[in-house]
Amino acid sequence: MATIETRPDRIGPSRPVAARPELSDLPYGDLEPTPGYGWVLFSAIVLGLMGIWAFFEGMLAIFDSKVYVGDATFVFSDLHTWGWIVMTLGVLAAVASFAVVAGSEIGRWYGIAVAGLYALGQLLFVDAYPWWSMAMFAVAILAIYGLAVYGGKRLLTG
């Protein structure tokens, strides 16, 4: 229960001031965020955004958009095949985002695996859109870091 105490004011006499309530007095006070909560939230958001973007990125490649470099050479196959691969990775990343938000340990490992596949896919897709692929590779590595170091059920249960 919060108490009222008196403390001296800088200018005038002492006046009653409400004390800072304890965590147990607040609603949901026992659910204090644990260290690394921001990293896991960042990883979940990044996985979702990577999934959405990769889905559209794959569709652009499948439908012969003029966004990509025209004379790119790929490790295997052509731009259409890589469009399907990137679009599939996008769907997997979106599902991983929901799994990470759910807080399960399996979701954490699934998110790490999908982010790793996504990073590898972006490295192999670098000939089509170099700067964006390298940026997405770096973001995927940050998502892997957040999930590997801070993720899992222990984060959500304290």
BELURMO-V767000 format. One record per run of one state. SS is the DSSP state (A for helix, B for strand, O for the rest). FROM is the first residue (numbers start at 0). LEN is the number of residues. Records with the same first field share a line. If there is no record, write none. Layout:
SS = FROM-LEN + FROM-LEN
//
This chain:
O = 0-3 + 7-7 + 18-4 + 25-11 + 62-16 + 102-2 + 124-5 + 150-2 + 157-1
B = 3-4 + 14-4
A = 22-3 + 36-26 + 78-24 + 104-20 + 129-21 + 152-5
//
